[in-house]
Amino acid sequence: MRAILTVAGTELRRFLRDRSNIFFVFVFPLLLVLVLGSQFGGSGSQGGVTISGDGGELQDEVVTVLEDHDLTVDTDKAEAARTAVARGRTDVALVVPDDAEAAWADGEPVTLEVVAGSAGNSVAVQQRVSTAVESLSLDRIQLDALVSAGADPAQADDELAAAREAGGAPEVVVTDVDEIAQEFSGLGQFDLGGVSQLLLFVFLISLAASGTLIQARRNGVVARSLSAPIRTQQMMGGLTLGRWVIAMFQGVYIMAATALLFGVDWGNLALAGLVLAVFAAVAAGVAMLLGSLLDNEGAASGVGVGLGLVLAGIGGGMAPLEIFPDTMRQVAHVTPHAWAYDAFAEIQRHDGSLVDILPMLGVLAGMALLAVLLGTWAMRRSLARSL
């Protein structure tokens, strides 16, 4: 076992020694998670509003009521807020005029400028902003009416607040019949992107790193290792374990980084780690097979990247399987990515248990066993072939 671990450790060090892997292993996956989450991810907020004003009492009350309506509120200068809307960085810009604070304090009418974006969600956000501001205006009208009738302003304000709490908010029950929307409900903004990039890069990096196997064969590293007191089975086990360690290293890094930086919820970490381990075994076997069948490092990297991208595109590593047509979803399950995607979806979205993901794990384990056996067989044959 010590010999196997030594060979595996050597493979990992050789992989990390290649500086080109630093960007593709540590930086690129997180950039894609950020892009996908920004473009397609959901979030707990109902929309974004950028408010501009002098920062007085009126602006503070508007911010409070907007946040109470579950809107994300940022503050900026008026021109910057309009630019943010135009560039799609926020849904609505709300500009509080310079004289609005004084008018609000004097109980006079106030007109606010609302600039909505062109995105599909902007109209809904604009309506929520209008509703929020109108509720604030209604509260002021009620307070002014009580004060005009002779009530103490502070006491009237307290009584209105107590009345609102006693009455409670109306309850609206919305039943969403859209199956895709139901499937993605409750997902964080970056949860879906985290899973897709995990599947993409674990497989992609493993296949792209198959060139190190060819280098080891070309430089006589494998042959010299076999001349040492180490059996062929140990050598094969070490090489396969090295591929698996590389895949696990990439996967664990993506899971940890996305959880810390983007708040991705991976569900039950033990089950998620189990799915990753089996999926990484499939990637390790395919990398062994690729690195044994080809004799040129450049060709191995090119084929590895191409194959990794194609399988990820088919299997849910680039787009959610839920948006695929039924026939394409069936085709997708030829790939290990689709089975791993289903397992992660069960864990993340439905709090799935080990029993729930056993069918996916069984298929992945079968694929992993077949890939490792084929990769080991191909490596044995490659040792007898000159480069």
C-alpha angles and dihedrals in degrees: 000000000000091000091052092051091048092054091045092050091050091053092051093049091049090051095049091046088069101090093202087070092062093076097039095045103039109021112024098058092054092048090055092047089053093048095046092045092049093049105035109009124110124223141196091254124087092220145315128272127186112202126197126194148106094289098245134140095288093052092048091052092047091051091050095050092045091052089047086058089056096254124142108237128199128174127223142140117294096252092045090050092053090047091051090055092048091051094046096246092124134019101225137015116210115195120196108203120234094251095044096091093056092045091050092050090051092049093246125140116276127205118206125196116234121192116187126197128232097247119114092248095050096081091053091047091049089054091050090050091050091049092048094049092045090053089053090050091049091053090053092049091051092048093048091050092053093046090049088053090057102266121143108257095227093045092045091052091051092048092050091050091050091049092052092051092046093049094047127203121291113260118232119191114202120193112201112206093184105109094202092051090048091050093053097040113122095020117134120239095262102028096097094044091050093057095045093050091046091057093042099049100037089059096034097050092046093053094041089052092056086094089075088065090056090048090051090052093044094049092048094245093131093046093049091048091054090051088060122080092282127113123234091245090055091049092050091046092050094049092048092046089050090057090047093049090052091051093046091046090055094044097047090047092053092047094049096042095047091047093051100038103032103021094241111179109219094182116218102015094202092055092042089051090050092053090048092050094053093043090049089053089057090050091048093053093048090048090052090050093049094045091050100046096048127061101194123076094209092051091048092052092047095047091043094053093044094047092044093052094046094049092045092049092051096040104049100271092120105024131022114267089225092074093052120103114254094256092049091049089056090049090048091062090069084078125071088228093070094052091047090047090054091049093050090046090054091050097043103039105027104030088242121195130218090270091055094055098038093101091054092045090049093054092045091048090052091049090047093051092049093046094048093047092049091045093050092047091050092049091052090053093046092057089066092049121084119228 
